[in-house]
Amino acid sequence: MIRHRALNVRNGAHFIQILQAGARVIDALAPPLCPLTNERVVEPGLLSARGWSQIQFIDAPFCARCGAPFAHDYGAGAICARCAAEPPDFDSARAAVVYDEASHGLIVSFKHADRTELSPMLAGWLVRVGRRLVAPGSLIVPAPLHRRRLFARRYNQAALLAQSVAKICGAKFEPMLLERTRPTPPQKNLSPDARRRNVAGAFAVRAGMIEKARGAHAVLVDDVLTTGATLSACARALKKAGAARVDALVLARVVKGGAALA
């Protein structure tokens, strides 16, 4: 028995050495590169120092409702003119970074180019800005894709982020709570009014999960906030099912005067 255990330990150690050697060969042939600058990095999914310098993180002061950054500090609870005129249906939103050329490149790579190794880093950014929003009992809900788009893309980038956020924060990951009930055209080239019409009634809580939503605190997770139309439509569906509060976490948000890349 002891000899068997010793052999198993030696075999296991030998297997690990083989894996490590294989990883070194792969790194030598195709070293991990920063997705922004193409500089070599220690491991996949990391930014170089120059890449980090290109990212604009959003810190206070910002709108207490939608998370838009303010140029000046207007005091606790201040909201932007847009939220005062047309309050969103979610209770609050926080964004990790400004949506510009650099963050656009990262998100497009993550979303459309199978760069899923970026997920841990990007989820860490969400946790950084969202820890005060997420409680152990919160439901972490990704903005859903329609089944046709999910089939074409093979994964939902928002669900990857939501799963990591839930795990780090000790919250409940609920990827099936919301569904997109009909396919909608991409929002990219639509006006704010057209965006709202495009997603109106496009989301619903699944019939068998109404009880889970009732009285819950839900935190929506998505990649980009432009006008907030998609997040508001998701929030309306959750509140219609009885959710007590709906907040949102997004990787990036378009800011006034910034790049219109969404």
C-alpha positions as CSV (number, residue, x, y, z in Angstrom):
1,M,0.0,0.0,0.0
2,I,2.8,2.4,1.0
3,R,4.7,1.5,-2.2
4,H,1.5,2.2,-4.3
5,R,1.1,5.6,-2.7
6,A,4.7,6.5,-3.3
7,L,4.4,5.5,-7.0
8,N,1.2,7.6,-7.3
9,V,2.9,10.6,-5.8
10,R,5.9,10.2,-8.1
11,N,3.7,9.6,-11.1
12,G,1.6,12.7,-10.2
13,A,4.7,14.8,-9.8
14,H,6.0,13.6,-13.1
15,F,2.7,14.4,-14.9
16,I,2.8,18.0,-13.4
17,Q,6.4,18.4,-14.7
18,I,5.3,17.3,-18.2
19,L,2.4,19.8,-18.1
20,Q,4.7,22.6,-17.0
21,A,7.2,21.7,-19.7
22,G,4.4,21.8,-22.3
23,A,3.3,25.2,-21.1
24,R,6.9,26.5,-21.4
25,V,7.1,25.2,-25.0
26,I,3.7,26.9,-25.8
27,D,4.8,30.1,-24.3
28,A,8.1,30.0,-26.2
29,L,6.3,29.4,-29.5
30,A,3.3,31.7,-28.8
31,P,4.1,33.9,-25.8
32,P,1.1,35.6,-24.1
33,L,0.7,39.1,-25.3
34,C,-1.1,42.2,-23.9
35,P,-4.4,42.4,-25.9
36,L,-3.9,46.2,-26.2
37,T,-0.3,46.7,-27.0
38,N,0.9,43.2,-28.1
39,E,3.7,43.4,-25.6
40,R,4.7,40.2,-23.8
41,V,3.1,39.6,-20.5
42,V,3.5,37.0,-17.7
43,E,0.4,35.0,-18.5
44,P,-2.7,35.2,-20.8
45,G,-5.4,37.7,-19.8
46,L,-3.1,40.4,-18.4
47,L,-2.3,43.9,-19.6
48,S,1.2,45.3,-19.9
49,A,2.1,48.5,-18.0
50,R,1.5,50.5,-21.2
51,G,-1.8,48.8,-21.6
52,W,-2.9,49.7,-18.1
53,S,-2.0,53.3,-18.7
54,Q,-4.6,53.4,-21.6
55,I,-7.6,52.4,-19.4
56,Q,-9.7,55.2,-17.9
57,F,-11.1,53.8,-14.6
58,I,-14.2,55.6,-13.3
59,D,-13.9,56.8,-9.7
60,A,-16.0,59.3,-7.7
61,P,-17.6,61.7,-8.3
62,F,-20.2,60.1,-10.4
63,C,-24.0,60.2,-10.8
64,A,-25.6,58.2,-8.0
65,R,-28.2,56.8,-10.4
66,C,-26.4,55.8,-13.7
67,G,-22.8,56.1,-12.6
68,A,-21.8,58.7,-15.3
69,P,-18.6,60.4,-14.1
70,F,-18.8,64.0,-13.0
71,A,-16.2,66.7,-13.7
72,H,-17.0,68.2,-10.3
73,D,-18.1,66.9,-6.9
74,Y,-21.8,67.9,-6.4
75,G,-22.1,66.0,-3.1
76,A,-23.5,62.7,-2.0
77,G,-26.5,61.4,-3.9
78,A,-26.2,63.9,-6.8
79,I,-27.6,62.7,-10.1
80,C,-27.0,63.8,-13.6
81,A,-29.5,65.9,-15.7
82,R,-30.4,63.0,-17.8
83,C,-31.4,60.8,-14.9
84,A,-33.4,63.7,-13.4
85,A,-35.3,64.2,-16.7
86,E,-35.7,60.5,-17.5
87,P,-35.0,58.2,-14.5
88,P,-33.8,54.8,-15.6
89,D,-35.8,51.7,-14.5
90,F,-32.8,50.3,-12.6
91,D,-32.1,51.7,-9.2
92,S,-28.4,52.4,-9.7
93,A,-25.6,51.5,-12.1
94,R,-21.8,51.4,-11.7
95,A,-19.3,51.2,-14.6
96,A,-15.7,50.2,-14.2
97,V,-14.2,52.2,-17.1
98,V,-14.9,54.8,-19.7
99,Y,-15.8,53.4,-23.1
100,D,-13.1,54.6,-25.4
101,E,-10.8,53.2,-28.1
102,A,-8.8,51.1,-25.5
103,S,-11.7,49.6,-23.6
104,H,-13.6,49.1,-26.9
105,G,-10.7,47.0,-28.2
106,L,-10.7,44.8,-25.1
107,I,-14.5,44.3,-25.0
108,V,-14.7,43.5,-28.7
109,S,-11.9,40.9,-28.3
110,F,-13.6,39.4,-25.3
111,K,-17.1,39.5,-26.9
112,H,-16.4,38.5,-30.5
113,A,-12.9,37.0,-30.7
114,D,-13.0,34.2,-28.1
115,R,-10.7,36.0,-25.7
116,T,-12.4,34.5,-22.8
117,E,-9.1,34.4,-20.8
118,L,-9.8,38.1,-20.2
119,S,-12.8,37.3,-18.1
120,P,-11.1,37.1,-14.7
121,M,-9.4,40.4,-15.1
122,L,-12.5,42.2,-16.4
123,A,-14.7,40.6,-13.6
124,G,-12.1,41.9,-11.1
125,W,-12.8,45.4,-12.5
126,L,-16.5,44.9,-11.9
127,V,-16.0,43.7,-8.3
128,R,-13.8,46.8,-7.7
129,V,-16.7,49.1,-8.4
130,G,-19.6,46.9,-7.3
131,R,-18.7,45.5,-3.9
132,R,-21.0,48.0,-2.2
133,L,-23.9,46.9,-4.5
134,V,-23.5,43.2,-4.1
135,A,-24.6,41.3,-0.9
136,P,-24.4,37.6,-0.2
137,G,-28.1,37.2,-1.0
138,S,-28.0,39.2,-4.2
139,L,-28.9,37.5,-7.5
140,I,-26.3,38.2,-10.1
141,V,-28.1,38.2,-13.5
142,P,-26.4,38.5,-16.8
143,A,-28.1,40.4,-19.6
144,P,-29.4,37.5,-21.8
145,L,-28.8,36.9,-25.4
146,H,-31.5,35.6,-27.7
147,R,-30.9,31.9,-28.4
148,R,-30.1,32.6,-32.0
149,R,-27.3,35.0,-31.1
150,L,-26.1,32.7,-28.4
151,F,-25.8,29.8,-30.8
152,A,-23.9,32.0,-33.3
153,R,-21.5,33.4,-30.6
154,R,-21.3,30.2,-28.6
155,Y,-21.1,32.0,-25.2
156,N,-22.6,35.0,-23.5
157,Q,-19.9,37.4,-22.4
158,A,-22.1,38.9,-19.7
159,A,-22.7,35.5,-18.2
160,L,-19.0,34.8,-18.0
161,L,-18.5,38.0,-16.1
162,A,-21.6,37.5,-13.9
163,Q,-20.4,34.0,-12.9
164,S,-17.0,35.4,-11.7
165,V,-18.6,38.3,-9.9
166,A,-20.9,36.0,-8.0
167,K,-18.1,33.7,-7.0
168,I,-15.9,36.4,-5.8
169,C,-18.6,38.2,-3.8
170,G,-20.4,35.1,-2.5
171,A,-23.6,36.0,-4.3
172,K,-26.0,33.8,-6.3
173,F,-25.3,33.4,-10.0
174,E,-28.7,33.2,-11.9
175,P,-27.9,32.9,-15.6
176,M,-31.4,31.5,-16.5
177,L,-33.5,34.0,-14.5
178,L,-34.0,36.4,-17.4
179,E,-34.7,35.5,-21.0
180,R,-34.7,37.5,-24.2
181,T,-38.1,36.7,-25.7
182,R,-37.5,37.9,-29.2
183,P,-34.4,38.7,-31.3
184,T,-33.6,42.4,-31.6
185,P,-31.4,44.2,-34.1
186,P,-28.0,45.5,-32.7
187,Q,-28.3,48.8,-30.9
188,K,-25.1,50.2,-32.3
189,N,-26.5,52.7,-34.9
190,L,-29.8,53.5,-33.2
191,S,-30.9,56.7,-31.6
192,P,-31.8,56.7,-27.9
193,D,-35.5,56.6,-28.7
194,A,-35.0,53.8,-31.2
195,R,-32.9,51.9,-28.7
196,R,-35.7,52.0,-26.1
197,R,-38.3,50.9,-28.7
198,N,-36.0,48.1,-30.0
199,V,-35.8,46.4,-26.6
200,A,-39.2,47.3,-25.2
201,G,-40.8,44.0,-24.0
202,A,-37.9,42.0,-25.2
203,F,-37.0,40.5,-21.8
204,A,-39.0,38.5,-19.2
205,V,-38.4,36.4,-16.1
206,R,-38.8,32.8,-17.0
207,A,-42.1,31.4,-16.0
208,G,-40.7,28.8,-13.6
209,M,-38.5,31.3,-11.8
210,I,-41.0,34.0,-10.8
211,E,-40.8,33.0,-7.1
212,K,-37.0,33.4,-7.2
213,A,-37.3,37.0,-8.4
214,R,-40.0,38.0,-6.0
215,G,-38.6,40.3,-3.3
216,A,-35.1,39.8,-4.5
217,H,-32.2,42.2,-4.9
218,A,-30.9,41.6,-8.5
219,V,-27.7,42.9,-9.9
220,L,-27.6,43.0,-13.7
221,V,-24.3,42.5,-15.4
222,D,-23.5,43.6,-19.0
223,D,-20.5,44.8,-21.0
224,V,-21.4,48.4,-22.1
225,L,-23.9,51.0,-21.0
226,T,-24.7,53.6,-23.7
227,T,-28.2,55.0,-23.0
228,G,-29.2,52.3,-20.5
229,A,-32.1,51.1,-22.6
230,T,-31.2,47.4,-22.4
231,L,-30.6,47.5,-18.7
232,S,-33.8,49.4,-18.1
233,A,-35.8,46.9,-20.1
234,C,-34.2,44.1,-18.1
235,A,-34.9,45.9,-14.8
236,R,-38.6,46.4,-15.8
237,A,-39.0,42.7,-16.4
238,L,-37.4,41.9,-13.0
239,K,-39.5,44.4,-11.2
240,K,-42.7,43.2,-12.9
241,A,-41.9,39.8,-11.5
242,G,-41.6,41.3,-8.0
243,A,-37.9,42.1,-7.6
244,A,-37.5,44.6,-4.7
245,R,-34.4,46.3,-6.2
246,V,-32.4,46.1,-9.4
247,D,-28.9,47.5,-9.7
248,A,-26.4,47.1,-12.6
249,L,-22.7,46.5,-13.1
250,V,-21.2,47.2,-16.5
251,L,-17.6,47.0,-17.7
252,A,-17.7,50.3,-19.6
253,R,-20.0,53.2,-20.2
254,V,-20.2,55.8,-22.9
255,V,-19.6,59.3,-21.5
256,K,-20.7,62.6,-23.0
257,G,-18.2,63.8,-25.6
258,G,-16.6,60.3,-25.6
259,A,-16.2,57.8,-28.4
260,A,-19.5,56.6,-29.8
261,L,-18.4,53.0,-30.3
262,A,-21.2,51.0,-28.7
